[in-house]
Amino acid sequence: MGAVACLSPALGNAQTVLTVQGTQVLPRLPGPMDDELQGAMCQGDNVCQSVEYPASRSRFSRPAGVLALTAALQEVDQPITIFAYSQGAEVVEGTLAEMTEHGNAPAAADLSIVLIGNPARRHGGIDVAFGGPAMPTSPFQVTDIVQQYDPIGDFPQNPFNMLALANALAGLLYVHADYANVSVDDPANISWTEGNTTYVFVPTEKLPLLAPLRQMGFNELADTLNAPLKQIVEAGYHRDLPTADAAGVSETAVPAATRKLVEQPAVSPKVDGGHGKRSVKRGLLKQIVRAGSDADLPAADAAVASPTAVTESAHESVERPTDSRKVDGGHQKRGAKPRHRERTAQSRLAR
């Protein structure tokens, strides 16, 4: 089943789509909700209806959104799909909590939810990274979509990886603000299911950190820097992505698998682990499984746990210069000029 089909159980039938926008940083940034995901949510006979709330940085914005969404759910005809973006996903989180507390939720078959750039995403959401609540479990079908390097839904786990944090900051503008070009049916996407929630991870090929170089016309330089810098950036993440093994689908993520995200994924058949297990749908996961048997996995695990190891592990992917000192019987020849000790990975990154 394609990713479009999982956006809503009734996406092919006429229904009401309640759109809950994210924080409006600038006029029309982000753009209209009708255009997000290439307009997939508002296609055909679906009627998209905006839920109006402040959508600002004010502390009153989210509670106002919860009230507005709760009222809209009681007023429109069912079935209903909620389509929420960024702060709008926090509004959905609050609404689900309110409905659970008061027992006035719609029937499970009458409501589905689609989230993009979700700060309460269980796997990588910025709210969760800083100790906030994750999206609560519910009887409704939820599709949670995030782009790689969108810091709102894919925040770095290692706070000492400065390059990953700088890239995340750039991703706020160049990735989080751009879901209009995301195709949910792209074969490169990674998707899996946990309970009633289907998670969709959209790989980002080009680092947002290098986007300013591209805007200034230095595309060749940006292309040259992209691969080595991406190795270092990825060392700042411990993505909880599913992995498959010979016995079926594993519930345990492989920490070192994030290094494989810098490679181009290939499409592969879906692996179905059965009820209660994650359904792995994309060929990139085959590369992740192979990584589980690599001899360098312990070093990659250590890179996640230690800030120093992060930079050293990432730097190992870059070829080190060969020491050309001449030796005589295991000792440096007399008269040879002393050479400085090789700089560490940290000092190279600092430069």
Backbone torsions as a table, in degrees:
resi	resn	phi	psi	omega
1	MET	NA	131.2	-178.8
2	GLY	-70.7	165.5	-177.7
3	ALA	-67.5	-31.0	178.9
4	VAL	-61.6	-39.0	-178.2
5	ALA	-63.7	-26.9	-177.4
6	CYS	-88.6	-2.8	178.7
7	LEU	-63.5	-36.1	178.6
8	SER	-158.5	138.3	179.2
9	PRO	-59.6	-24.8	-176.2
10	ALA	-121.5	28.7	-175.2
11	LEU	-61.1	-30.2	179.8
12	GLY	-78.4	-10.4	179.8
13	ASN	-106.2	155.9	179.4
14	ALA	-63.3	129.8	179.4
15	GLN	-158.1	170.0	176.9
16	THR	-92.8	132.0	176.5
17	VAL	-114.3	111.4	177.5
18	LEU	-86.6	116.0	-178.8
19	THR	-98.3	132.7	-179.9
20	VAL	-122.1	105.1	-173.3
21	GLN	-72.5	166.6	175.8
22	GLY	-90.4	-175.6	-179.8
23	THR	-60.8	128.3	178.6
24	GLN	-86.9	96.9	-179.5
25	VAL	-71.5	-47.5	176.4
26	LEU	-132.2	160.8	176.1
27	PRO	-55.0	126.0	179.0
28	ARG	64.8	24.8	173.4
29	LEU	-134.3	108.4	-2.4
30	PRO	-65.7	171.4	-177.2
31	GLY	-77.9	-175.1	-179.3
32	PRO	-60.1	141.6	-179.3
33	MET	-61.7	-29.3	-179.7
34	ASP	-61.0	-24.2	-176.7
35	ASP	-91.9	-13.0	-176.2
36	GLU	-67.6	151.6	-177.7
37	LEU	56.1	38.8	179.5
38	GLN	57.2	31.3	176.7
39	GLY	74.3	14.2	-174.3
40	ALA	-62.7	-31.6	-174.9
41	MET	-77.2	-23.9	-175.3
42	CYS	-111.1	23.6	-178.1
43	GLN	-84.6	168.2	176.6
44	GLY	61.0	-134.6	-177.5
45	ASP	-92.0	4.2	178.1
46	ASN	-65.0	143.7	178.4
47	VAL	-111.8	112.2	179.4
48	CYS	-88.9	128.0	-178.1
49	GLN	-127.7	122.8	-177.0
50	SER	-77.8	136.0	172.7
51	VAL	-92.5	112.2	-174.4
52	GLU	-84.3	127.2	174.2
53	TYR	-155.1	169.9	-172.7
54	PRO	-57.0	-36.5	-178.6
55	ALA	50.5	45.1	-177.7
56	SER	-122.9	-177.5	178.0
57	ARG	-84.9	0.8	179.7
58	SER	-64.0	146.4	178.8
59	ARG	-68.6	-14.0	179.3
60	PHE	-89.5	-8.5	-174.6
61	SER	-64.8	-50.3	-177.4
62	ARG	-63.9	-48.7	177.1
63	PRO	-58.8	-36.7	177.8
64	ALA	-65.5	-36.5	177.4
65	GLY	-66.2	-38.2	178.0
66	VAL	-61.7	-44.1	178.4
67	LEU	-62.9	-43.3	-178.1
68	ALA	-66.8	-41.5	-179.6
69	LEU	-69.8	-39.4	177.8
70	THR	-60.6	-42.9	178.8
71	ALA	-65.6	-41.5	-179.0
72	ALA	-64.4	-37.2	179.4
73	LEU	-63.6	-28.6	-179.3
74	GLN	-86.1	-16.1	-173.8
75	GLU	-98.8	-30.7	-173.1
76	VAL	-92.4	161.3	179.5
77	ASP	-74.7	150.3	178.4
78	GLN	-99.8	155.5	6.2
79	PRO	-75.8	158.2	-175.3
80	ILE	-129.6	141.2	168.6
81	THR	-118.2	130.8	173.2
82	ILE	-95.1	125.6	179.3
83	PHE	-117.3	107.7	-170.0
84	ALA	-125.1	146.9	-173.7
85	TYR	-128.8	123.6	171.3
86	SER	57.6	-115.1	178.8
87	GLN	-58.7	-28.9	175.9
88	GLY	-60.0	-33.2	176.2
89	ALA	-67.5	-34.3	175.0
90	GLU	-66.1	-35.1	175.4
91	VAL	-62.6	-43.0	177.9
92	VAL	-62.8	-42.6	178.1
93	GLU	-56.6	-47.9	179.3
94	GLY	-65.1	-36.8	179.7
95	THR	-67.0	-42.3	177.8
96	LEU	-61.9	-40.1	178.4
97	ALA	-63.9	-41.5	179.2
98	GLU	-65.0	-44.4	-178.7
99	MET	-65.9	-37.2	177.8
100	THR	-64.8	-40.6	-178.4
101	GLU	-68.1	-39.2	-175.4
102	HIS	-97.6	-5.8	176.5
103	GLY	67.3	30.1	-178.6
104	ASN	-114.8	29.4	-179.2
105	ALA	-76.5	148.6	174.7
106	PRO	-65.0	168.1	174.5
107	ALA	-64.5	148.3	-176.0
108	ALA	-58.0	-33.5	-178.3
109	ALA	-75.3	-13.7	-174.7
110	ASP	-99.6	-1.9	-176.9
111	LEU	-142.4	132.2	172.1
112	SER	-134.0	160.9	-171.3
113	ILE	-134.2	135.0	174.6
114	VAL	-124.7	125.9	-176.7
115	LEU	-121.2	140.3	173.6
116	ILE	-130.9	141.4	-179.0
117	GLY	55.5	48.1	-171.3
118	ASN	-83.1	114.6	178.3
119	PRO	-68.3	-19.3	178.7
120	ALA	-98.5	17.2	178.5
121	ARG	-61.0	131.3	-175.6
122	ARG	-62.7	-29.5	-178.4
123	HIS	-112.1	85.0	172.9
124	GLY	106.9	-3.3	-179.5
125	GLY	-62.4	141.6	-176.4
126	ILE	-66.7	-33.8	176.3
127	ASP	-62.0	-43.6	-179.6
128	VAL	-66.9	-37.7	-179.9
129	ALA	-61.2	-30.7	-179.3
130	PHE	-104.3	24.3	172.5
131	GLY	88.1	7.4	178.8
132	GLY	-80.7	174.3	-177.9
133	PRO	-76.1	146.0	172.5
134	ALA	-86.0	165.0	177.1
135	MET	-57.2	125.1	-176.7
136	PRO	-68.5	152.9	174.3
137	THR	-71.1	148.8	-177.7
138	SER	-152.2	167.8	178.4
139	PRO	-78.2	-3.2	-175.2
140	PHE	-88.6	151.8	175.5
141	GLN	-76.5	123.1	-177.1
142	VAL	-120.5	134.6	171.5
143	THR	-116.7	119.5	-174.7
144	ASP	-114.1	112.5	-173.0
145	ILE	-112.6	132.2	176.8
146	VAL	-140.3	146.5	172.6
147	GLN	-93.8	142.0	173.4
148	GLN	-57.1	133.5	-179.9
149	TYR	75.9	9.5	166.1
150	ASP	-79.1	107.4	-172.2
151	PRO	-67.1	-17.0	179.5
152	ILE	-73.2	-36.6	179.8
153	GLY	-115.4	-4.7	-178.1
154	ASP	-142.5	69.2	-173.8
155	PHE	-89.0	142.2	179.3
156	PRO	-61.5	143.9	178.9
157	GLN	-88.7	-21.8	-177.3
158	ASN	-101.1	107.2	-177.0
159	PRO	-71.7	-8.8	-179.0
160	PHE	-95.8	-3.9	176.2
161	ASN	-87.2	91.8	-174.2
162	MET	-63.8	-33.5	180.0
163	LEU	-67.8	-39.5	177.7
164	ALA	-65.1	-39.1	178.7
165	LEU	-68.1	-40.7	177.5
166	ALA	-64.1	-39.4	178.1
167	ASN	-66.2	-37.4	177.6
168	ALA	-64.4	-39.3	178.2
169	LEU	-62.5	-42.6	176.3
170	ALA	-65.7	-33.9	179.4
171	GLY	-65.7	-22.3	177.8
172	LEU	-60.3	-38.1	-179.5
173	LEU	-88.9	-45.3	-170.2
174	TYR	-89.5	-17.2	-178.8
175	VAL	-117.3	-54.8	-176.9
176	HIS	-60.4	-34.0	-177.8
177	ALA	-82.9	3.5	-176.2
178	ASP	-131.1	84.6	171.1
179	TYR	-108.3	0.3	179.6
180	ALA	-68.0	-29.1	-176.9
181	ASN	-95.1	4.0	-179.1
182	VAL	-79.5	129.2	174.3
183	SER	-103.6	117.9	-179.3
184	VAL	-71.9	-12.9	-179.2
185	ASP	-102.4	14.0	178.3
186	ASP	-67.1	126.9	-178.9
187	PRO	-64.5	-15.0	178.2
188	ALA	-77.4	-16.4	-179.2
189	ASN	-64.1	149.8	174.9
190	ILE	-110.5	125.8	180.0
191	SER	-134.6	146.9	177.6
192	TRP	-153.9	163.9	-174.8
193	THR	-122.0	133.7	172.9
194	GLU	-126.9	111.4	-177.3
195	GLY	61.8	-122.6	179.7
196	ASN	-94.6	4.5	-175.5
197	THR	-109.5	127.8	172.7
198	THR	-102.8	120.9	179.2
199	TYR	-97.3	133.9	177.5
200	VAL	-122.0	122.3	179.8
201	PHE	-110.7	119.6	-176.1
202	VAL	-102.5	108.8	-179.0
203	PRO	-62.8	144.9	176.0
204	THR	-114.3	116.0	-174.6
205	GLU	-72.0	-44.4	-173.7
206	LYS	-101.5	130.1	178.7
207	LEU	-61.8	129.1	175.5
208	PRO	-62.5	-24.1	178.3
209	LEU	-59.3	-29.0	-178.2
210	LEU	-95.0	0.8	-179.0
211	ALA	-59.3	-39.9	177.5
212	PRO	-59.6	-36.8	176.8
213	LEU	-61.7	-42.1	179.5
214	ARG	-65.3	-38.4	179.3
215	GLN	-65.2	-28.5	178.6
216	MET	-87.4	2.0	176.3
217	GLY	94.2	4.3	-179.4
218	PHE	-92.5	56.6	-176.0
219	ASN	-66.1	-39.6	-178.4
220	GLU	-65.4	-41.3	177.5
221	LEU	-64.2	-43.3	179.4
222	ALA	-62.4	-40.2	178.8
223	ASP	-65.0	-36.7	179.6
224	THR	-67.9	-38.7	-177.2
225	LEU	-80.8	-20.5	-169.6
226	ASN	-59.0	-50.5	-175.1
227	ALA	-64.8	-51.7	-179.3
228	PRO	-65.2	-37.2	178.7
229	LEU	-69.7	-32.5	-179.8
230	LYS	-65.9	-34.1	176.5
231	GLN	-60.4	-42.1	-179.0
232	ILE	-71.2	-42.9	179.6
233	VAL	-60.7	-44.6	-177.6
234	GLU	-65.2	-24.1	177.1
235	ALA	-66.7	-14.6	177.8
236	GLY	-86.7	1.6	-178.1
237	TYR	-117.6	148.5	169.5
238	HIS	-130.6	76.6	-174.4
239	ARG	-71.0	132.1	-179.6
240	ASP	-87.5	64.8	179.5
241	LEU	-89.7	150.5	-179.3
242	PRO	-73.8	156.2	175.6
243	THR	-132.6	154.3	178.6
244	ALA	-112.8	151.4	173.7
245	ASP	-136.0	-177.2	-174.9
246	ALA	-63.8	-24.2	-176.9
247	ALA	-86.1	-8.6	-178.2
248	GLY	139.6	-128.7	-178.4
249	VAL	-113.0	129.7	-178.7
250	SER	-91.2	144.8	176.7
251	GLU	-87.0	-3.6	-176.5
252	THR	-105.7	130.1	178.5
253	ALA	-84.3	149.6	178.1
254	VAL	-95.6	115.3	-177.1
255	PRO	-56.2	-39.8	-176.1
256	ALA	-73.5	-7.7	-176.5
257	ALA	-64.9	-21.9	-178.2
258	THR	-62.0	-24.5	178.8
259	ARG	-65.2	-26.0	-179.1
260	LYS	-75.2	-13.1	-179.7
261	LEU	-70.8	-12.9	177.3
262	VAL	-81.8	-7.2	179.3
263	GLU	-96.9	159.9	178.5
264	GLN	-77.3	125.2	-179.4
265	PRO	-75.6	154.9	174.8
266	ALA	-118.7	148.7	-177.2
267	VAL	-74.9	139.0	177.5
268	SER	-142.0	162.4	178.7
269	PRO	-61.8	153.6	179.2
270	LYS	-72.1	141.6	174.5
271	VAL	-106.9	120.7	-176.0
272	ASP	-110.3	117.2	-178.3
273	GLY	-91.2	1.0	179.3
274	GLY	94.0	-173.4	-176.0
275	HIS	-63.1	133.9	175.8
276	GLY	82.4	-3.4	179.9
277	LYS	-111.9	161.4	-177.6
278	ARG	-78.2	137.7	177.2
279	SER	-95.3	115.7	-177.7
280	VAL	-93.7	129.3	-169.8
281	LYS	-118.9	-7.8	-171.0
282	ARG	-125.7	151.4	-174.1
283	GLY	-66.7	-19.8	177.9
284	LEU	-59.2	-28.1	-178.0
285	LEU	-68.6	-25.4	175.0
286	LYS	-64.6	-36.3	176.6
287	GLN	-67.0	-36.4	179.5
288	ILE	-63.9	-40.5	179.6
289	VAL	-63.4	-43.4	179.2
290	ARG	-61.7	-34.1	179.4
291	ALA	-63.3	-23.9	-179.1
292	GLY	-65.8	-20.0	179.7
293	SER	-102.7	0.8	-179.6
294	ASP	-67.5	148.2	-177.9
295	ALA	-70.6	-18.5	-175.4
296	ASP	-95.7	12.5	179.9
297	LEU	-61.1	-43.8	179.3
298	PRO	-57.7	-37.7	179.1
299	ALA	-66.0	-36.4	179.0
300	ALA	-68.0	-38.7	177.6
301	ASP	-62.2	-40.7	179.7
302	ALA	-65.4	-29.9	179.8
303	ALA	-65.4	-30.7	178.6
304	VAL	-73.6	-35.9	-174.3
305	ALA	-80.4	-27.8	-173.1
306	SER	-120.5	129.4	178.3
307	PRO	-59.5	-40.6	-180.0
308	THR	-66.1	-42.3	-178.6
309	ALA	-66.1	-27.5	-179.8
310	VAL	-58.7	-52.5	-177.1
311	THR	-69.4	-36.4	-179.8
312	GLU	-68.0	-42.3	-179.4
313	SER	-64.1	-43.2	179.9
314	ALA	-66.1	-35.7	-176.6
315	HIS	-72.3	-20.1	-179.9
316	GLU	-64.0	-21.6	179.5
317	SER	-74.7	-14.3	178.5
318	VAL	-95.9	131.7	-176.0
319	GLU	-62.8	128.8	179.4
320	ARG	-82.2	146.6	177.4
321	PRO	-67.3	147.4	-179.5
322	THR	-81.7	132.9	178.5
323	ASP	-76.8	118.2	-174.3
324	SER	-96.1	11.5	180.0
325	ARG	-62.4	137.5	177.5
326	LYS	-84.0	140.7	-179.0
327	VAL	-120.5	151.8	179.1
328	ASP	-137.7	104.0	-179.8
329	GLY	67.1	30.4	178.7
330	GLY	87.7	-3.0	-179.9
331	HIS	-122.6	153.1	178.7
332	GLN	-70.1	140.0	-178.7
333	LYS	-63.9	149.2	177.1
334	ARG	-68.3	146.8	179.1
335	GLY	89.3	-15.8	178.4
336	ALA	-73.1	141.0	-179.3
337	LYS	-72.2	134.5	179.6
338	PRO	-64.3	143.8	179.4
339	ARG	-110.0	149.1	177.8
340	HIS	-70.5	147.6	177.1
341	ARG	-63.7	146.1	-178.3
342	GLU	-59.6	133.0	-179.6
343	ARG	-64.2	148.6	177.8
344	THR	-77.4	165.7	179.7
345	ALA	-61.3	-34.0	-178.4
346	GLN	-65.3	-42.4	-177.8
347	SER	-68.5	-33.0	177.1
348	ARG	-64.7	-42.3	179.9
349	LEU	-66.7	-35.1	-178.2
350	ALA	-63.8	-33.7	177.5
351	ARG	-72.2	NA	NA
